[in-house]
Amino acid sequence: MILVVLGHVVPLTTDLAKFIFVFHMPFFFVMAGFLLNLDKWGGIKNYQSFAKKIFKRLLVPYYLAEFLWYPIWFVVCYKLGYLRYMWDWINENPISSFEAIFIGNNTGNGLILGQLWFLPALLVAEIIFIKLYNYLNKIGSEVFVLVIIFCSLFGLLIGKIIALPLGTDIALVSQIFMLVGILIRKYNVIEQKILKPFIIMTLMFILAFQFNSLINMTFRCYGEIFLFYSGSIAGTLLVMKLSALMTNGKIFSLISDCGRQSMIILVLHPIIANVFYEAVAATTNFPPEEFFTEPIIIASATALGVLIPLFIAKKFGRLPVLKYFCA
């Protein structure tokens, strides 16, 4: 989650952004599979309960955030011209931006809280995965795996033609990542003490970083297919392994809080970063064109984008609306 915030406050043309984008969104889909309890939710009779659960967890926060922020954006950004440094908030069209909320894609069509494209895409990805599991796994796990791979490749193809509503094509692409998450958990991959697989993962990640183009799932930019999948999975495994080694101390506690409160961080961080940029521009002579290249500005925007939502969650997370965003 910290890398998501950092990835949004640095230019996409930088090596740092390219490094983060290799795996940072696939990571969330892998974790969705890793945390998916097939014993509890697998089976056709449990599907309705599962769908209701993830709808409340993902789509309710998505619509709440977009509809609550839209009138504020309209006045503060569109009418008054503030919060103009991060993304293109002052130039978006109000009508297309409102329509984009229902389409659920951030493909240049004006979704104001564009980072929230992930929530409907994850919802669709989980529903597709459970549906396929319920109907195909009883036929045979091999059939299930082959269909998952086919769906993922089909999603890549569709994404080159059209961006489907609610990120459905991205959800299809991500089926393979959810399957990887299931397998990581099933075979206790992260707990393995064998060093060789993680050396291979490191090399695969370096190759993907060096030789693939910028990965941007939001805009359906995947680059070379093998490097996309291998780099995404390798980067995810390395982060999971690193996290497994950090099991105590204040830094681990902070990172754990970021995981638990990822929803409110996802929603608020671009707003907080933009307010920070406005404050810097108004109170200093720091040139705005260097906001995204100056390390101290980038570090401050990232830290505030993480720490302020954590503070809000801790102090006000049980309030009626905020409870939908806070763990």
CORCOR-V269687 format. One record per backbone hydrogen bond with DSSP energy under -1.0 kcal/mol. CO is the residue of the C=O (numbers start at 1). NH is the residue of the N-H. E is the energy in kcal/mol with one decimal. If there is no record, write none. Layout:
co=(CO/CO)
nh=(NH/NH)
e=(E/E)
This chain:
co=(1/2/3/4/6/11/14/15/16/17/20/20/23/25/26/27/28/29/30/31/36/37/38/43/44/46/47/48/49/50/51/52/53/54/55/55/58/59/60/61/62/63/64/65/66/69/70/71/72/73/73/74/75/76/77/88/93/94/95/96/99/100/103/112/113/114/115/116/117/118/119/120/121/122/123/124/125/126/127/128/129/130/131/132/133/136/136/140/141/142/143/144/145/146/147/148/149/150/151/152/153/154/155/158/158/164/165/167/168/169/170/172/174/175/176/177/178/179/180/181/182/183/184/189/195/196/197/198/199/200/201/202/203/204/205/206/207/208/216/217/221/224/225/226/227/228/229/230/231/232/233/234/235/236/237/238/239/240/241/245/249/250/251/252/253/254/255/256/257/259/261/262/263/264/265/268/269/270/271/272/273/274/275/276/277/278/279/280/287/288/290/290/294/295/296/297/298/299/300/301/302/303/304/306/307/308/309/310/311/312/313/316/319/321/322/322)
nh=(5/6/7/8/9/14/18/19/20/21/23/24/27/29/30/31/32/33/34/35/38/41/42/46/47/50/51/52/53/54/55/56/57/58/59/60/62/63/64/65/66/67/68/69/70/73/74/75/76/77/78/79/80/82/81/91/97/98/99/100/103/104/166/114/116/117/118/119/121/122/123/124/125/126/127/128/129/130/131/132/133/134/135/136/137/139/140/144/145/146/147/148/149/150/151/152/153/154/155/156/157/158/159/161/162/167/168/171/172/173/174/175/178/179/180/181/182/183/184/185/186/187/189/192/199/200/201/202/203/204/205/206/207/208/209/210/211/212/221/220/216/228/229/230/231/232/233/234/235/236/237/238/239/240/241/242/243/244/245/247/253/254/255/256/257/258/259/260/261/262/265/266/267/268/269/272/273/274/275/276/277/278/279/280/281/282/283/284/290/291/293/294/298/299/300/301/302/303/304/305/306/307/308/310/311/312/313/314/315/316/317/319/323/324/325/326)
e=(-2.0/-2.5/-2.8/-1.0/-1.1/-1.7/-1.9/-2.7/-2.3/-2.8/-1.2/-2.2/-2.4/-1.2/-2.6/-2.5/-1.7/-1.7/-2.7/-2.3/-1.2/-2.9/-1.8/-1.2/-1.1/-2.1/-2.8/-2.2/-2.0/-2.4/-2.0/-2.0/-1.8/-2.3/-1.1/-1.8/-1.5/-2.5/-2.5/-2.6/-2.3/-2.5/-2.3/-2.2/-1.9/-3.2/-2.6/-1.8/-2.9/-2.0/-2.2/-1.7/-1.7/-2.6/-1.0/-1.2/-2.6/-1.8/-2.4/-2.0/-1.4/-2.9/-3.8/-1.7/-2.3/-1.6/-1.1/-1.3/-1.6/-2.6/-2.2/-2.5/-2.4/-2.5/-2.2/-2.7/-2.3/-2.4/-2.4/-2.7/-2.5/-2.7/-1.8/-2.5/-1.5/-1.1/-1.8/-2.0/-2.5/-2.4/-2.4/-2.1/-2.3/-2.4/-2.9/-2.2/-2.3/-2.7/-2.3/-1.6/-1.9/-2.8/-2.4/-1.5/-3.0/-1.2/-1.4/-2.5/-1.9/-2.2/-2.2/-1.5/-2.1/-2.1/-2.0/-2.1/-2.0/-2.3/-2.7/-1.9/-2.6/-2.5/-1.9/-1.1/-1.6/-2.2/-2.3/-1.9/-2.2/-2.5/-2.4/-2.4/-2.4/-2.3/-2.6/-2.5/-2.6/-1.7/-2.5/-1.2/-2.9/-2.5/-2.4/-2.7/-2.2/-2.0/-2.5/-2.6/-2.6/-2.0/-2.5/-2.3/-2.2/-2.5/-2.5/-2.6/-2.5/-2.0/-1.1/-1.0/-1.8/-2.4/-2.5/-2.7/-2.1/-2.0/-1.8/-2.4/-2.5/-1.1/-1.7/-2.6/-2.1/-2.4/-2.2/-2.5/-2.5/-2.0/-2.3/-2.3/-2.3/-2.2/-2.2/-2.4/-2.6/-2.1/-1.6/-1.6/-2.1/-2.0/-1.5/-1.8/-2.4/-3.0/-2.0/-2.7/-2.3/-2.6/-2.8/-2.1/-1.0/-3.3/-1.9/-1.5/-2.3/-2.6/-2.7/-2.1/-2.5/-2.9/-1.2/-2.0/-2.1/-1.7/-2.0/-1.3)
